[in-house]
Each structure stands twice: as structure tokens, then as C-alpha cells.
């Protein structure tokens, strides 16, 4: 009876049981709930893609001799930044799409750089493979970013929804969004953008020197092609020495190699290693400017010091930072002097770093130049070292300064002062102090040929170093000036000089050095006014 009444009631309403179920399915508010789920999926997906991109969108790769870091980040406009610390950055309008690429050039790998220079043909191969290196790195970056974005989205969706179906939808959507973004960036690549970069930092001056840079690149190619012949000729120097007038080598003879102003030229290391081996060098002395900017990536350049297997005594130049000095000190065979002394191979050596740090030669107050203020600085460094030498419990045989302008106060304190900085070799005597021993000043040229700057002029800066021979009394008895021709020149010269009376020193002119309160006339290119200045480091 009740069932009939229910059937009649339903018939009276004109509805069926299926209509009731439909009304229950589409009850008011269900549409808004679905829209909320969709919006939540979109928010979670985009949050996961962004988080995954930042977390996994970076890879390390080798580009030629450089170790580079590639980073991908979300962006509305696209583009590429190439960071070149410490010089600045290049900004390229390379592509469209919501992905921004940053390329950070890191340390210069010393071994790979020297391997390139050892084989001139490999330089051409490296330049051809650089594009492929970048392409392979970008491909790995894209795949890693895609995987990281999808994984981050799946994890986030699983935590938020706790539902397998919705988590799968979020992961699929993340795959589509990330792949689509990367595909859009790839489809809109503009290779010609590399020809129209914008500059930041010190590189803002780059457009003005593009012509010089191209000429340097061409000269360096010629330089690399002749490098093996250069080093080969240096290897023959030891044979040449036997035909020169020499002091009879004795068990007490100490051979010192004086180098200076390497300026990041890896060729200098090859030259140093050859001379160390051929001449039986006991100690290498470096009077500074081993780098150009003193930056962290440059610190790897000093790694070749340990390969020499000989004591390496170093002072900081005006292009070397405290970081550079620390990197040198970390080498197992290196000693860094900073107003201090050391005894190596029987020689007592005192040295002090340059008081300036001027990686940019235009930096105020005067870059590498010698104004009155800077003259007081460098003379003050010489005065500090002179006090250290005078208080040394052992007589000092050699004093080291970077700028020869610091040498004046050392007159009479020791028989020999070594310096660099001017990129021009010079041998002279300091004005003698009455009642004191005579002091010779040896200014070395640039063992690195002034680095890349040595390729700017019409006549490239040669690579130079000096072998010093000390007798049993630790007095200088002879020295060999070694000069390797610059770019486009394969000639190697060696000049032997015999000192007739080691106690009095070589018969060379006396050269005054700047004094406090004296006139200061800036020399060309900012070099120190000591005799015949040249371009400085």
C-alpha cells in the first residue's frame, strides 16, 4: 500500500528516479567546487614548475678551457646574460619565451689551457667545438630543468591534494608547461644576438676596444702557432751556455731564476719549467703581478707553481689581491713575503708586497702611475722593508719589491734588490750611502709578455727572465738575460754577464729613485720614473 502511494506520488510530480539522482549530482555549488579544483591544480602546477626550475635549473659544463655554470630561471621576456667576473656581463636578446639563461664563466683550467697551447691545432678545434659545448650544456640544462619541474610539481601536488588522480593531472600539466616554455625559447633563438650585446660593469668599455680585441685574437693565433718552436729554442739554451764565458760551476753555486709580471700568460709557465730543468735552478723568485685582476677565478692560474718542484718565493704586485697571495701561499713549495724574510737554498731573502691594489689602471687615485701620493706609498713600502732588513738576525742577500720606485730606501742594506712592474729589463746601481755597501737594482721585464696587453702594440712585448748565479759567499757572480720574442717572432736570446768583482757589483750606471718631497714627473703609460720606463702592469 505504501509502495503504491509512493509510485502515485512520483507520478503526480512528473519525475523519475533518474531525475532525482541527476538533481543530486548537479546540486547548486558543484560548478564552483570544480572551478576551485581546477584553479588549485593550476596554482600548484605553476608553483611546482617555478620551484623545480630554481632548484634544478643549473648545470656545470666545460666550454673550452673554462668551467661554466648554466642557470635557467622563469622570465616573462627571455634573454641571456653572460657573466664574466670580475669584468661584468654581456646581455643578449637571444630568444623569447618564459625562460632566462645565465652563463657564468668560472675558473680557467690551467691544465686544459696549457694543453691547448701545447698543440696549436687544438686551439682551432677548441674554437669549433665551443658552440657544440654550449649546445650540449643547454640540452642537458633543459632536460634537467624539465625533470626537476615535473618532480617538484608531483611532490607538491601529492602534499596538497593527497589524491593520485589530481597529482597525476598536475604532473602532466607541469610537463606540458615546462616543455612548451623550453620549446618556445628554442623556436625563437636569434643567433645574431651575439653580435649586438649590451654591456654591464667594466665591459661597458668593450665596444671601444672591439678592434683591438680582434687584432689581439689574430695575433694570438700566430703566437700559438709558433709557441712550440719558441719553447724548443729555449730548450737549446743550455747547450748555448756551454759556449759562453762562464764561472766554473762549483758545489757552492746557487742558481736563482727571477721572473715577474706573468699577467696570466700560461706560456710563461712553459718557459719557466724549461729553464728550471735546463739550468738546474735552485730557487724561483717572483716579484709580482702574477694575475691581472686578482679575482677568484684567476687564483687557479698559480697552480703551476707546485709543478715546478722548486722553492718559489713571491711578493704581491699591484695587480695581485690578498686572495692571489693566499692562493700562492697554498702551494706546497711557495713562500709569500710581506715585509718579512726567509732563508732558501742558503740565501736570506727579504720582501714586501706592493702597497697598492689597482687591477683597473684607471682606478683613482692614479692606477699604476706614480703621483706624489702614490710615490709616498711605494717609498714607504721600501722604508718598511729597509727596517726589516736592518733588524734581520742574518745578513740579507736579496731584497724584493714590485715597483723599482720602492728600492731607494734599501740602498746600503743589502747587495741586491730585485723588482718588476715596468715590463722593461734594467740593471743599475742605487745611489750609494756613505760607509755602506753598494746595492744593485735588477728590474725584470715581463715573463708573461704583459699578458694579452702585450699583443696590443705593433711590436709585441717579449717574454723575459733572468738566471742569477751566486757564489759560496752568496754574492752575485754572473747572470743570464733570457728573452723570447713576442708574437710572430720565434727568436730566443741569451746574454751572459760576468761580474768581475762580486763585492763591488756590476759596472752599471747609477740610477736615482724617487724620494719623499722630490719632484714627480709621470712617465708614459703610468710607469715609474726609473731610468727607461715602459708600459706597466
C-alpha positions as CSV (number, residue, x, y, z in Angstrom):
1,X,0.0,0.0,0.0
2,X,2.7,2.4,0.9
3,X,4.6,1.5,-2.3
4,X,1.6,2.3,-4.4
5,X,1.3,5.6,-2.7
6,X,4.9,6.4,-3.4
7,X,4.5,5.5,-7.0
8,X,1.5,7.7,-7.2
9,X,3.3,10.5,-5.6
10,X,6.1,10.2,-8.0
11,X,3.8,10.1,-10.9
12,X,2.0,13.1,-9.6
13,X,5.3,15.0,-9.5
14,X,6.1,14.0,-13.1
15,X,9.7,12.9,-12.1
16,X,11.6,9.7,-12.4
17,X,14.2,8.2,-10.0
18,X,16.9,9.0,-12.6
19,X,15.9,12.7,-12.5
20,X,16.4,12.6,-8.7
21,X,19.8,11.3,-9.0
22,X,20.7,13.9,-11.6
23,X,19.4,16.6,-9.3
24,X,21.6,15.3,-6.5
25,X,24.7,15.3,-8.9
26,X,24.2,18.8,-10.1
27,X,23.2,20.4,-6.9
28,X,23.9,24.1,-6.5
29,X,27.6,24.9,-5.8
30,X,29.1,21.9,-7.6
31,X,30.3,24.0,-10.5
32,X,32.1,26.4,-8.2
33,X,33.8,23.5,-6.5
34,X,35.1,22.1,-9.7
35,X,36.4,25.5,-10.7
36,X,38.2,25.7,-7.4
37,X,39.8,22.4,-8.0
38,X,41.0,23.5,-11.5
39,X,42.4,26.7,-10.1
40,X,44.1,24.8,-7.3
41,X,45.7,22.5,-9.9
42,X,47.0,25.5,-11.9
43,X,48.4,27.2,-8.8
44,X,50.1,24.0,-7.6
45,X,51.4,23.3,-11.0
46,X,52.9,26.7,-11.6
47,X,54.4,26.8,-8.1
48,X,55.9,23.4,-8.7
49,X,57.3,24.4,-12.1
50,X,58.9,27.6,-10.6
51,X,60.3,25.8,-7.6
52,X,61.6,22.9,-9.7
53,X,63.2,25.3,-12.2
54,X,65.1,27.2,-9.5
55,X,66.1,24.0,-7.7
56,X,67.2,22.0,-10.7
57,X,67.7,24.5,-13.5
58,X,71.5,24.6,-13.4
59,X,74.3,22.5,-14.7
60,X,78.1,22.8,-14.9
61,X,79.9,22.3,-18.2
62,X,83.3,22.8,-19.8
63,X,83.4,25.5,-22.6
64,X,86.9,25.3,-24.0
65,X,89.4,25.8,-21.1
66,X,86.7,27.4,-18.9
67,X,84.4,25.8,-16.4
68,X,81.0,27.4,-16.8
69,X,77.7,27.3,-14.9
70,X,74.5,27.4,-16.8
71,X,71.4,28.6,-15.0
72,X,67.7,28.7,-16.1
73,X,65.1,30.8,-14.4
74,X,61.5,31.9,-15.2
75,X,61.1,35.1,-17.1
76,X,58.5,37.0,-19.0
77,X,60.7,38.3,-21.8
78,X,63.5,35.8,-22.2
79,X,67.1,36.6,-23.0
80,X,70.6,35.6,-21.9
81,X,73.2,37.0,-19.5
82,X,76.9,36.0,-19.8
83,X,78.7,36.8,-16.5
84,X,82.4,37.3,-16.8
85,X,83.7,38.1,-13.3
86,X,85.2,40.4,-12.4
87,X,84.8,42.4,-15.7
88,X,81.0,42.5,-15.8
89,X,78.3,40.9,-18.0
90,X,77.0,40.7,-21.6
91,X,73.2,41.0,-22.0
92,X,71.9,39.2,-25.2
93,X,68.4,39.4,-26.6
94,X,68.8,35.8,-27.6
95,X,65.3,34.4,-27.5
96,X,61.7,34.9,-26.4
97,X,59.6,32.9,-24.0
98,X,59.3,32.5,-20.3
99,X,62.9,31.2,-19.7
100,X,66.0,33.2,-19.0
101,X,69.5,31.7,-19.4
102,X,72.5,32.9,-17.4
103,X,76.0,31.7,-18.3
104,X,78.6,32.2,-15.5
105,X,82.2,31.8,-16.7
106,X,84.2,30.4,-13.8
107,X,87.8,29.4,-13.3
108,X,90.3,29.0,-16.2
109,X,91.5,25.4,-16.0
110,X,95.3,25.6,-16.1
111,X,96.0,22.1,-17.4
112,X,93.4,22.4,-20.3
113,X,94.8,25.9,-21.2
114,X,98.3,24.6,-21.4
115,X,97.2,21.6,-23.4
116,X,95.6,23.9,-25.9
117,X,98.8,26.0,-26.2
118,X,101.0,22.9,-26.5
119,X,99.1,21.9,-29.6
120,X,98.4,24.9,-31.8
121,X,95.9,22.8,-33.9
122,X,93.9,22.1,-30.8
123,X,93.1,25.9,-30.5
124,X,91.3,25.8,-33.8
125,X,89.5,22.6,-32.7
126,X,88.5,24.1,-29.4
127,X,87.0,27.2,-31.1
128,X,85.0,25.0,-33.4
129,X,83.8,22.8,-30.5
130,X,82.9,25.7,-28.2
131,X,79.5,26.1,-29.9
132,X,78.9,22.3,-29.5
133,X,80.0,22.6,-25.9
134,X,77.4,25.3,-25.3
135,X,74.7,23.4,-27.2
136,X,75.3,20.2,-25.3
137,X,75.3,22.1,-22.0
138,X,72.0,23.8,-22.8
139,X,70.4,20.5,-23.8
140,X,71.4,18.9,-20.5
141,X,70.1,22.0,-18.7
142,X,66.8,21.8,-20.5
143,X,66.3,18.1,-19.7
144,X,67.4,18.5,-16.1
145,X,65.0,21.5,-15.7
146,X,62.1,19.6,-17.2
147,X,62.7,16.6,-14.9
148,X,63.1,18.8,-11.9
149,X,60.0,20.8,-12.6
150,X,57.8,17.7,-13.1
151,X,59.2,16.1,-9.9
152,X,58.7,19.2,-7.8
153,X,55.1,19.5,-9.1
154,X,54.3,15.9,-8.3
155,X,55.7,16.2,-4.8
156,X,53.8,19.5,-4.1
157,X,50.6,18.2,-5.6
158,X,50.8,15.0,-3.5
159,X,51.2,17.0,-0.4
160,X,48.3,19.4,-1.2
161,X,45.7,17.1,-2.8
162,X,46.6,13.7,-1.4
163,X,44.8,12.3,-4.4
164,X,46.6,10.2,-7.1
165,X,44.4,11.4,-10.0
166,X,44.8,15.1,-9.2
167,X,48.6,14.6,-8.6
168,X,48.9,12.9,-12.0
169,X,47.0,15.8,-13.6
170,X,49.3,18.3,-12.0
171,X,52.4,16.4,-13.2
172,X,51.1,16.2,-16.7
173,X,50.3,19.8,-16.8
174,X,53.8,20.7,-15.5
175,X,55.3,18.6,-18.3
176,X,53.3,20.5,-20.9
177,X,54.0,23.9,-19.4
178,X,57.8,23.3,-19.0
179,X,58.3,21.6,-22.3
180,X,56.2,24.3,-24.1
181,X,58.2,27.1,-22.5
182,X,61.5,25.5,-23.4
183,X,60.2,24.7,-26.9
184,X,59.2,28.4,-27.4
185,X,62.6,29.6,-26.3
186,X,64.3,27.2,-28.7
187,X,62.0,28.1,-31.6
188,X,62.7,31.8,-31.2
189,X,66.5,31.7,-30.8
190,X,68.3,34.6,-32.6
191,X,72.0,33.6,-33.2
192,X,72.7,37.1,-34.5
193,X,72.1,38.5,-31.0
194,X,75.7,37.7,-30.0
195,X,76.7,40.5,-32.4
196,X,74.6,43.1,-30.6
197,X,75.2,42.7,-26.9
198,X,74.6,45.2,-24.1
199,X,77.4,45.6,-21.5
200,X,77.4,45.9,-17.8
201,X,80.3,46.6,-15.4
202,X,83.8,47.2,-16.7
203,X,82.8,45.7,-20.0
204,X,80.9,49.0,-20.9
205,X,84.2,49.9,-22.5
206,X,84.2,46.8,-24.7
207,X,82.7,48.4,-27.8
208,X,85.6,50.9,-27.9
209,X,88.2,48.1,-28.0
210,X,86.5,45.6,-30.3
211,X,89.0,46.4,-33.0
212,X,91.9,45.9,-30.6
213,X,90.4,42.6,-29.4
214,X,90.1,41.3,-32.9
215,X,93.7,42.2,-33.7
216,X,94.7,40.6,-30.4
217,X,92.9,37.4,-31.4
218,X,94.6,37.3,-34.7
219,X,98.0,37.9,-33.2
220,X,97.4,35.3,-30.5
221,X,96.6,32.7,-33.3
222,X,100.1,33.5,-34.8
223,X,101.5,33.3,-31.3
224,X,100.1,29.9,-30.6
225,X,101.3,28.5,-34.0
226,X,104.9,29.4,-33.1
227,X,104.8,28.5,-29.5
228,X,106.3,25.1,-29.8
229,X,109.2,26.5,-31.8
230,X,109.7,29.1,-29.1
231,X,109.9,26.5,-26.3
232,X,112.0,24.3,-28.4
233,X,114.5,27.0,-28.9
234,X,114.6,27.7,-25.2
235,X,115.4,24.1,-24.7
236,X,118.6,24.7,-26.7
237,X,119.7,27.5,-24.4
238,X,121.6,25.2,-22.1
239,X,123.7,24.0,-25.0
240,X,124.4,27.6,-25.9
241,X,125.5,28.3,-22.4
242,X,128.4,25.9,-22.7
243,X,130.0,28.1,-25.4
244,X,129.7,31.3,-23.3
245,X,132.2,32.6,-20.8
246,X,131.1,31.1,-17.5
247,X,132.4,30.9,-14.0
248,X,133.3,27.3,-13.3
249,X,130.3,25.8,-11.6
250,X,131.1,24.7,-8.1
251,X,129.1,22.8,-5.5
252,X,128.5,26.1,-3.7
253,X,127.0,27.8,-6.7
254,X,123.3,28.8,-6.2
255,X,121.1,29.4,-9.3
256,X,118.1,31.7,-8.9
257,X,115.5,32.3,-11.6
258,X,114.0,35.8,-11.4
259,X,110.5,36.2,-13.0
260,X,108.0,38.9,-12.8
261,X,104.7,40.2,-14.3
262,X,103.3,37.0,-15.6
263,X,99.8,38.6,-16.1
264,X,98.0,35.2,-16.6
265,X,100.0,34.2,-19.7
266,X,100.2,30.3,-19.5
267,X,103.1,30.5,-21.9
268,X,105.2,31.9,-19.1
269,X,104.9,28.7,-17.1
270,X,106.2,26.6,-20.0
271,X,109.1,28.9,-20.3
272,X,109.8,28.8,-16.6
273,X,109.6,25.0,-16.4
274,X,112.0,24.6,-19.4
275,X,114.6,27.0,-17.8
276,X,114.2,25.4,-14.4
277,X,115.0,22.0,-15.8
278,X,117.7,23.0,-18.3
279,X,119.6,25.4,-16.0
280,X,119.3,23.4,-12.7
281,X,117.6,26.2,-10.9
282,X,117.6,26.1,-7.1
283,X,115.1,28.9,-6.3
284,X,112.5,30.8,-8.3
285,X,111.8,34.4,-7.3
286,X,108.6,36.2,-8.5
287,X,108.4,39.9,-8.0
288,X,104.6,40.1,-8.5
289,X,101.7,40.7,-10.9
290,X,101.1,37.1,-11.5
291,X,97.5,37.9,-12.3
292,X,95.6,40.8,-13.9
293,X,92.6,41.4,-11.6
294,X,93.3,39.4,-8.5
295,X,89.9,37.7,-8.8
296,X,88.9,34.3,-7.5
297,X,88.8,32.6,-11.0
298,X,92.4,33.8,-11.6
299,X,93.6,32.1,-8.4
300,X,93.7,28.7,-10.3
301,X,96.5,30.2,-12.5
302,X,99.0,29.8,-9.7
303,X,98.5,26.0,-9.6
304,X,101.5,25.5,-11.9
305,X,103.8,26.7,-9.1
306,X,103.6,23.3,-7.4
307,X,104.6,21.6,-10.6
308,X,108.0,23.2,-10.6
309,X,109.1,21.2,-7.6
310,X,111.5,24.1,-6.6
311,X,111.2,26.7,-3.8
312,X,109.1,29.6,-5.1
313,X,109.5,33.0,-3.3
314,X,106.8,35.5,-4.2
315,X,105.7,39.1,-3.3
316,X,102.4,40.6,-4.3
317,X,102.3,43.1,-7.2
318,X,99.7,45.9,-7.7
319,X,97.6,43.6,-9.8
320,X,97.6,40.8,-7.2
321,X,95.0,40.7,-4.4
322,X,95.2,39.2,-1.0
323,X,93.2,36.3,-2.5
324,X,96.0,35.8,-5.1
325,X,98.7,35.8,-2.3
326,X,96.7,33.2,-0.4
327,X,96.4,31.0,-3.4
328,X,100.2,31.2,-3.9
329,X,100.8,30.5,-0.2
330,X,98.7,27.4,-0.6
331,X,101.2,25.8,-3.0
332,X,103.4,23.3,-1.2
333,X,106.7,24.9,-2.5
334,X,105.8,28.6,-2.2
335,X,106.8,31.3,0.3
336,X,104.9,34.6,0.3
337,X,106.9,37.5,1.8
338,X,105.1,40.6,3.1
339,X,107.7,42.7,5.0
340,X,109.3,39.5,6.1
341,X,112.4,37.3,5.5
342,X,113.1,33.7,4.6
343,X,116.2,31.6,4.0
344,X,116.1,29.3,1.0
345,X,119.0,27.4,-0.5
346,X,121.3,29.3,1.7
347,X,120.1,32.7,0.6
348,X,118.4,35.1,3.0
349,X,115.7,36.9,1.1
350,X,113.5,39.8,2.3
351,X,110.4,41.1,0.5
352,X,107.3,43.3,0.7
353,X,104.2,43.4,-1.4
354,X,103.1,46.4,-3.4
355,X,101.1,48.8,-1.2
356,X,98.6,49.3,-3.9
357,X,95.9,47.1,-5.4
358,X,95.0,48.6,-8.8
359,X,93.6,45.9,-11.1
360,X,91.9,48.6,-13.2
361,X,94.7,51.0,-14.2
362,X,92.2,53.9,-14.3
363,X,91.2,53.4,-10.7
364,X,91.6,56.5,-8.5
365,X,94.0,57.9,-7.2
366,X,96.3,57.1,-10.0
367,X,96.1,53.5,-11.1
368,X,99.6,52.2,-11.8
369,X,101.1,55.7,-12.2
370,X,103.4,57.5,-9.8
371,X,101.8,60.7,-8.5
372,X,103.1,62.3,-5.4
373,X,100.6,60.4,-3.2
374,X,101.4,57.1,-4.8
375,X,105.2,57.8,-4.7
376,X,104.9,58.3,-0.9
377,X,103.1,54.9,-0.7
378,X,105.7,52.9,-2.6
379,X,108.6,54.7,-1.0
380,X,107.0,53.9,2.4
381,X,107.0,50.3,1.5
382,X,110.7,50.4,0.7
383,X,111.3,52.1,4.1
384,X,109.4,49.4,5.9
385,X,111.4,46.7,4.2
386,X,114.7,48.5,4.9
387,X,113.8,48.5,8.6
388,X,113.1,44.7,8.4
389,X,116.4,44.1,6.6
390,X,118.4,46.1,9.1
391,X,116.8,44.2,12.0
392,X,117.3,40.8,10.5
393,X,119.5,38.4,12.6
394,X,121.0,37.1,9.3
395,X,122.5,39.4,6.7
396,X,120.0,39.7,3.8
397,X,121.4,38.7,0.4
398,X,118.4,39.8,-1.7
399,X,115.5,42.2,-1.2
400,X,112.3,42.1,-3.3
401,X,110.0,44.9,-4.2
402,X,107.5,45.1,-7.0
403,X,107.9,48.7,-8.1
404,X,111.5,49.8,-8.5
405,X,110.4,53.1,-7.0
406,X,110.4,51.3,-3.7
407,X,114.1,50.4,-4.0
408,X,115.7,53.7,-2.9
409,X,115.5,53.2,0.9
410,X,117.1,49.8,0.5
411,X,120.4,51.3,-0.7
412,X,123.2,50.0,1.5
413,X,121.1,47.5,3.4
414,X,121.8,44.5,1.1
415,X,123.9,43.9,-2.1
416,X,120.9,43.2,-4.5
417,X,117.4,44.4,-5.0
418,X,115.0,42.7,-7.5
419,X,111.9,44.4,-8.9
420,X,109.5,44.3,-11.8
421,X,106.4,46.4,-12.7
422,X,107.8,48.3,-15.7
423,X,107.9,45.5,-18.2
424,X,111.3,46.7,-19.2
425,X,114.6,45.0,-18.1
426,X,117.1,47.3,-16.5
427,X,120.2,46.8,-14.4
428,X,121.6,49.7,-12.4
429,X,123.0,50.7,-9.1
430,X,121.3,52.7,-6.4
431,X,122.9,55.9,-5.2
432,X,125.5,54.7,-2.6
433,X,125.1,55.6,1.0
434,X,128.5,56.7,2.5
435,X,130.0,53.9,4.5
436,X,127.5,51.3,3.3
437,X,127.9,48.5,0.7
438,X,126.9,49.2,-2.9
439,X,123.4,48.0,-3.9
440,X,122.5,46.8,-7.4
441,X,118.9,47.0,-8.7
442,X,117.7,44.4,-11.2
443,X,114.3,45.3,-12.8
444,X,112.9,42.3,-14.7
445,X,110.8,42.6,-17.9
446,X,107.5,40.7,-18.2
447,X,107.8,36.9,-18.1
448,X,104.3,36.8,-19.4
449,X,104.9,39.2,-22.2
450,X,102.5,41.6,-20.4
451,X,99.7,39.1,-21.0
452,X,97.1,40.0,-23.7
453,X,98.1,43.6,-23.4
454,X,101.4,42.6,-24.9
455,X,99.6,42.0,-28.2
456,X,98.1,45.4,-28.5
457,X,101.1,47.3,-29.9
458,X,102.8,47.0,-33.2
459,X,105.8,45.3,-31.5
460,X,104.7,42.6,-29.1
461,X,106.2,42.6,-25.6
462,X,108.8,39.8,-25.4
463,X,108.9,37.2,-22.6
464,X,111.9,37.7,-20.3
465,X,113.5,36.3,-17.2
466,X,117.0,36.2,-15.7
467,X,119.1,33.4,-14.2
468,X,121.3,34.7,-11.3
469,X,124.4,32.8,-10.2
470,X,125.6,33.3,-6.6
471,X,129.0,32.1,-5.3
472,X,129.7,30.4,-2.0
473,X,129.6,33.8,-0.2
474,X,126.1,34.3,-1.7
475,X,127.4,37.2,-3.8
476,X,126.2,37.6,-7.4
477,X,129.0,36.5,-9.8
478,X,127.1,36.2,-13.1
479,X,123.7,36.4,-14.7
480,X,122.0,35.3,-17.9
481,X,119.3,37.5,-19.5
482,X,116.9,35.3,-21.4
483,X,114.5,36.9,-23.9
484,X,111.9,35.1,-26.0
485,X,110.5,37.1,-28.9
486,X,106.9,38.2,-28.8
487,X,104.0,37.3,-31.2
488,X,105.2,36.4,-34.7
489,X,108.8,36.1,-33.5
490,X,110.5,32.9,-32.6
491,X,113.9,34.2,-31.7
492,X,115.4,33.3,-28.3
493,X,118.3,35.4,-27.0
494,X,120.6,34.8,-24.1
495,X,123.2,37.3,-22.9
496,X,125.8,36.2,-20.3
497,X,127.1,38.9,-18.0
498,X,130.2,38.2,-15.8
499,X,130.7,40.4,-12.7
500,X,134.4,40.9,-12.3
501,X,134.3,42.0,-8.6
502,X,131.2,40.5,-6.9
503,X,131.8,42.6,-3.8
504,X,131.5,45.8,-5.8
505,X,128.8,44.6,-8.1
506,X,128.5,45.0,-11.9
507,X,129.8,48.1,-13.6
508,X,126.5,49.7,-14.5
509,X,125.1,53.3,-14.2
510,X,123.8,54.7,-11.0
511,X,120.0,55.4,-11.3
512,X,118.3,57.7,-8.8
513,X,114.9,56.7,-7.4
514,X,112.0,58.9,-6.3
515,X,112.4,60.5,-2.9
516,X,109.8,61.9,-0.5
517,X,109.0,65.5,-1.3
518,X,111.0,65.3,-4.5
519,X,109.6,66.2,-8.0
520,X,107.5,63.5,-9.6
521,X,107.2,63.5,-13.3
522,X,104.7,60.8,-14.5
523,X,106.3,58.6,-17.2
524,X,104.5,57.4,-20.3
525,X,101.7,54.9,-19.7
526,X,101.9,55.3,-15.9
527,X,105.3,53.6,-15.3
528,X,107.7,54.5,-12.6
529,X,110.2,57.3,-13.4
530,X,113.2,55.0,-13.0
531,X,115.5,55.4,-15.9
532,X,113.8,54.0,-19.1
533,X,110.2,53.2,-18.2
534,X,107.8,51.2,-20.4
535,X,104.3,50.1,-20.1
536,X,103.5,48.9,-16.6
537,X,101.4,46.1,-15.2
